[in-house]
């Protein structure tokens, strides 16, 4: 499974990428600048995209996505297709669970 991480701020996307690689070593996690999201999504064809705002390109090439943004001091999820909808505060356990469920839904669980 390949995850493309393109959210802001930069420190978050780099931290997410490192945590995903450490806790889910079978998953390929790649951090990219949000301005390069569409180009990199087309090039890499990720299974999952984590970003601030989903673009039409992401909707076309990715199996699923998770919009994450910082509001106040909370990290919140704004939308996620093909998965149960939530919206609300997000923590590490939630992110890892989302990865796991995405893998199961795509049949790529290792």
Secondary structure, DSSP 8 states (H G I E B T S, - for coil): -EEEEE-SSHHHHHHHHHHHHHH-TTSEEEE--GGGHHHHHHHH--SEEEESS--HHHHHH-SEEEEEEEETTEEEEEE-TTS----EE--HHHHHHHHHHHHHHHT---
